[in-house]
Amino acid sequence: MRLNRLFAHLLILTLAVAVTAGTTGAPAPSVVGDWPQWRGAERNGLSKETGLLKLWPESGPKANWTISSLGEGYGSLAIKGDRIYVQGSNGSASTIFCLNRADGKTIWSAALGPKVDEGRGNGPRATPTLDDDRIYVLTENGDLACLRANNGSPIWRKNILKEFGGSNPHWLISESPLVDGNKLIVSPGGKDASIVALDKMNGQVIWKTAGLSDGPAYSSCIAADIGGVRTIMNFTARAAVGVRASDGKPMWSYDRAANGTANCTTPIFADNKVFFSSAYGTGGALLGLSAQGGEVKSQEIYFTKEMMNHHGGMVLVNGYLYGFSNSILTCLEFATGKKMWAHRSVGKGSLTYADGMLYLFGETNKVGLAEATPTGYVEKGTFTINDLGKPTWAHPVVAGGKLYIRNQNMLTAYDVKGK
C-alpha cells in the first residue's frame, strides 16, 4: 500500500511536470498523412498515401531520424499534424510520449500508472487514440486516461480492471481504445462487463454488456453499421462477439475462430461480413452479418485453417485478404477463403498497406516491401534493423511519406516518398 501511495504522488508530480514542459499551442490541424489511432483512421491497416517508392534501394529506404528514448513497450503510433503519440516507459512508469514529427524529439510526456514487467516483454502494448483535441490511452495495467493532446494534462482517468472487476490477461492488456461517436469503448472483461462504453468527455459509464462476462483478449474493438444497427465487434478470451453500440446488448457470439491461449487480431469488416482469425492451431472464419428486428445475427460463411493470424493483423485490399498465417505471409480470396499464395517473406510478423504495396515487419528484425497482388508474392526490397533482444511486435505505420518502425525504445522514420 505504501508503494502504491508513493507511486500516486510521483504520478501527480510527473503529470504536473508534463504540463509545464509542454507547449501551450494546440497540435496542427489534421492533414492528409495522419494516422490517428490503432491501424489508421478506419482501423483496417490501410493507408491512403500515394506517390510512394515501388522499389527500395538494396540497403533499404533512407532513415530521416532515429530516437532511442521510448523505454520498453510494443505499441504502435498515432499521428496528427506535426505530432506523434506513442506509449512506452520511463523508469517504473507506463508513459505516453508526444514527439515532434519532424525530428522525433519529445515535446511532452506523462506517466499513466505503474509499468508492468512480464516475461515476454515489459511495458505497454497499446496505441493511443486521437479525437479532436483529446487523446485516450490504456496501459498494460488497465489505467485508462483522457488527456489534452497539446500538453498531456489530464481530463479524466480510471482503472478499468478495478472499476469493472476484470482480470489482467497473462500477457497483459494490449487493447487500443475505440472512439465511436460520444462513446469510448474498452474491454475490461468483468462480470456483465466484457465490453463497456464510457462517455468520452467525462469517463462516466454509458453501458455494460449485461449477460456477457467473458474475460479480455488481446485485440481491439471495431465498429460498423449493419442494416442500420451500429455494432461493436471484438474478440473476448473465448469468442468473437458483436454487441449493439446503442446499449451494449450482446447480439451474437462465435467461438470457432477463437482459441484458449491468446486471441490478438483485430477483426476485418467489409460488405456486411467480418473475418476473425487466431493462431495456436485454430484458423479464421468469415461471418455474414444481417439485421433482424433491431439486432444483428451472424452466420458462418466459411472456416479456414489457411489463416492462423497470431498478432500481426490482416489487411483487405481489392477483395483479397493478406496476413501472416503463423510465420507464412498468405493471400486469401476474402469472399471464398481460397488460398491464392503463401510465402515465407520476412518471417512471422505484422503488416500495413499503402499505395499498392504491403509493408512487412518480421518479428526477428526484418522489414520488407511487397506488391499487394493475388497473383503471387513479389518482393520489392528488404532491410534489417538492430536486434534489441526482444521480438519486434509493434505494427509499422505509413504516413506523410514516411515509414515508421518502432522497436522497443527505438523509433525510426524512413523516407519512402517516390522521387
Sequence and secondary structure as in RCSB ss.txt:
>XXXX:A:sequence
MRLNRLFAHLLILTLAVAVTAGTTGAPAPSVVGDWPQWRGAERNGLSKETGLLKLWPESGPKANWTISSLGEGYG
SLAIKGDRIYVQGSNGSASTIFCLNRADGKTIWSAALGPKVDEGRGNGPRATPTLDDDRIYVLTENGDLACLRAN
NGSPIWRKNILKEFGGSNPHWLISESPLVDGNKLIVSPGGKDASIVALDKMNGQVIWKTAGLSDGPAYSSCIAAD
IGGVRTIMNFTARAAVGVRASDGKPMWSYDRAANGTANCTTPIFADNKVFFSSAYGTGGALLGLSAQGGEVKSQE
IYFTKEMMNHHGGMVLVNGYLYGFSNSILTCLEFATGKKMWAHRSVGKGSLTYADGMLYLFGETNKVGLAEATPT
GYVEKGTFTINDLGKPTWAHPVVAGGKLYIRNQNMLTAYDVKGK
>XXXX:A:secstr
 HHHHHHHHHHHHHHHHHHHHS SS      TT B STTTTTTSSEE   SB SS  TT SEEEEEE    S   
 EEEETTEEEEEEEETTEEEEEEEETTT  EEEEEEEEE    TT  S     EEETTEEEEE TTSEEEEEETT
T  EEEEEEHHHHHT    TT      EEETTEEEE   BTTBSSEEEETTT  EEEE TT    B S   EEEE
ETTEEEEEEEBSS EEEEETTT  EEEEE TT  SS      EEETTEEEEEETTTTEEEEEEEEEETTEEEEEE
EEEESS    SS EEEETTEEEEEETTEEEEEETTT  EEEEE TTSSEEEEEETTEEEEEETTSEEEEEE  TT
   EEEEEE    SS   S  EEETTEEEEEETTEEEEEE B  
